[in-house]
Amino acid sequence: MNRTNQPLTPLESTQQALDFIQSDTLSSDQLALLNQLTVDGFRQHVNPGFLEYRKSVTSGGGYAAVEWRATSLNTLADTRGNEYIDCLGGYGIFSVGHCNPTVIDAVEHQLHKQPLHSQELLDPLRALLAQALAGLAPGELNYCFFGNSGTESVEAALKLAKAYQAPQGKFSFIAANGAFHGKSLGSLSATAKPVFREPFQPLVPGFHHVDFGDIRAMRAKVAECEARGEGIAAVILEPIQGEGGVILPPEDYLPAVRALCDEIGALLILDEVQTGMGRTGKMFACEHYGVEPDILCLAKALGGGVMPISATIASKRIFSVLFDNPFLHTTTFGGNPMACAAALATINVLLRDDLAAQAQHKGDYLLKGLKECAKRYPQIITEARGMGFLQALEFCDNETGYAFASEMFRRGILVAGTLNNARTVRIEPPLTLTLAQCDQVLEQVEKVLEQLSPSSGKGATSQASPSLIH
Ligand SMILES: *Cc1c(COP(=O)(O)O)cnc(C)c1O
């Protein structure tokens, strides 16, 4: 490999990249080179900002942690050979674990048979996946549109609601404060976080935000809109707010929202991009509340941590607005054969291993332990909460949360938390995380809290060495 200061030509650099991709193991020199190329590439060609905010860079003890491979369903390793228990789970994408063999096998077979579709003949896996999802989704949700990302699933839901409600003269949406639905202009209009929205104003008109969990606030907003002659096309909510910090609504909230939507003829869109596919202890979080949406959005875990894919699922009554002209909303790669193969295998694994029940059972176990830790360190953690394997620790302040996340990282456990967003640290492991691994996590949480505790005298800055595995 090139070691002079002469920059590689694109032909040489892509060949170098292919060599990395094609090697199963690398010498320590090659690993060091890969590390350096990665950091330089981020600094000069991706976005240097990422080097500032990530604990994988700032807590690496003088080096940036560069990921190299998944080492088991629930662990991954960096180029230095440090192994991490993945309690971040890619913010919910690795529900069936990393490199789940059933998913990999399905995708490998499809890869060699036909990775992408002709765009003209009927592609069989799209039909088979839509049928599987219709069988899985609650009630009347029988028709599926496929995209490639969470934000695309929300875009499709918003456009579907608009197309359905346009003849009724209803054009507005109600979303929740704290909501996250994606960052493309349509879904961003439903997303609430000010920093993501501010530079992009004005967004799509007709979006109103009300406090999550407060049905009276929603009723008041509906009345206010209707008094101005503004009809509500749809209400869009996450059943449990993920990005917003794992916020669970009151038990009776979603049923009350459902009733309100029925009363005013608005559609209910549930964004289960993060909560779906078993994450919260049921296949879909709406099942905890006995609520059936009109449109359901899925993504993240749907592709089994192997392929990107999203689905927007609706009843025939609603979806039929696209029957006359199915080209009204399409995307070239959405529902491609490799993505569908991954999703079909993922659903198979989720059901075969009853991973939703596993998430419930092991999630309860982990959360009980976290709550006990929180109780012992009330000056550090103000709350531990969650459902299934969607959990969060709420810290007294952002700095302490980041110190916690960084220290956990140094100890080989990956949890959420970036420099600018660590007051609430999310824990979203693969649903395959074992009870023994839950114990390992709890043991380290306890040690880190002890270390961060003001009475320990060590404070937030002490360093532990990363756990080396070979
Ligand atoms: C992550 C997420 C999205 C956006 O998904 P992308 O694939 O990042 O576009 C939308 N809604 C919810 C609830 C999410 O958690």
The ligand as an SDF file (V2000), in Angstrom:
LIG
                    3D

 15 15  0  0  0  0  0  0  0  0999 V2000
  -35.0410    7.0000   13.0790 C   0  0  0  0  0  0  0  0  0  0  0  0
  -36.4480    7.4300   12.9640 C   0  0  0  0  0  0  0  0  0  0  0  0
  -36.9490    8.0080   11.7930 C   0  0  0  0  0  0  0  0  0  0  0  0
  -36.0800    8.3430   10.6120 C   0  0  0  0  0  0  0  0  0  0  0  0
  -35.5150    7.2290   10.0380 O   0  0  0  0  0  0  0  0  0  0  0  0
  -34.2970    7.4110    9.0110 P   0  0  0  0  0  0  0  0  0  0  0  0
  -34.0800    6.0320    8.4750 O   0  0  0  0  0  0  0  0  0  0  0  0
  -33.1370    7.9280    9.8010 O   0  0  0  0  0  0  0  0  0  0  0  0
  -34.7420    8.3800    7.9760 O   0  0  0  0  0  0  0  0  0  0  0  0
  -38.2870    8.3140   11.7350 C   0  0  0  0  0  0  0  0  0  0  0  0
  -39.0960    8.0790   12.7800 N   0  0  0  0  0  0  0  0  0  0  0  0
  -38.6520    7.5300   13.9220 C   0  0  0  0  0  0  0  0  0  0  0  0
  -39.6060    7.2670   15.0320 C   0  0  0  0  0  0  0  0  0  0  0  0
  -37.3040    7.1940   14.0640 C   0  0  0  0  0  0  0  0  0  0  0  0
  -36.8580    6.7010   15.2050 O   0  0  0  0  0  0  0  0  0  0  0  0
  1  2  1  0
  2  3  1  0
  2 14  2  0
  3  4  1  0
  3 10  2  0
  4  5  1  0
  5  6  1  0
  6  7  2  0
  6  8  1  0
  6  9  1  0
 10 11  1  0
 11 12  2  0
 12 13  1  0
 12 14  1  0
 14 15  1  0
M  END
$$$$
